[in-house]
């Protein structure tokens, strides 16, 4: 099973703009939240093992939000 950081790196690569601007942490965490829900619904198991927390501005995978570096 994948780690949330691995999935985040894939999303960051796929969403890189033409000028090289990386995706925002908030948007990245929301994508992880949606991907986790979709995987659980479609595949009947989790995409990654990290916990998703509810923060004031939306869902957050703490290891991705606080320690994600390229």
Secondary structure, DSSP 8 states (H G I E B T S, - for coil): -B-HHHHHHHHHHHH--TT-----HHHHHHHHHHHHHHHHHHHSS-SB-S--EEETTEEE-HHHHHH---
